Amino acid sequence: MGCVDRIPRLIDDPVSIDRAVFALKNSNGIVEEATEEELMDATALADSTGMFICPHSGVALTALMKLRNSGVIGPTDKTVVVSTAHGLKFTHSKIEYHSKEIKHIACRFANLPLQVKPDFGSVMDVLNNYLKSKS
């Protein structure tokens, strides 16, 4: 039994599992897994660059980072991670992560939300204070 035959079916019965297994077998592909914590951390890291990705893309990004850290993907290898959806579809989980409200997840890259009065001056004050603290 090869590793492709042992793919855990965590998402009940994914529609495209047969195509995925076919592609893996015919491309000498690799399967990597991602925990909930790993994918949420990877998503937060990507978001910090302005990408604002979905959790599904966080799984792919986690796999990329794990394969790079283990040496399977070399430092000069070219890789592509497909972002499958925009993060706006998952704002609730992002708010929970950055508020550190997800149980059993450390939320290592949380960017704690700030409450700001809904007026231009208050927003500018917060931004100016932040920028001054970084200089």
Buried (B, 14 or more C-beta within 10 A) or exposed (E): EEEBEEBEEEEEEEEEEEEBBEEBEEEEEEEBEBEBBBBBBBBBBBBEEEBBBBBBBBBBBBBBBBBBEEEEBEEEEEEEBEBEEEBEEBEEBBEBBBEEEBEEBEBEBBEEEEEEEEEEEEEEEBEEEEEEEEE
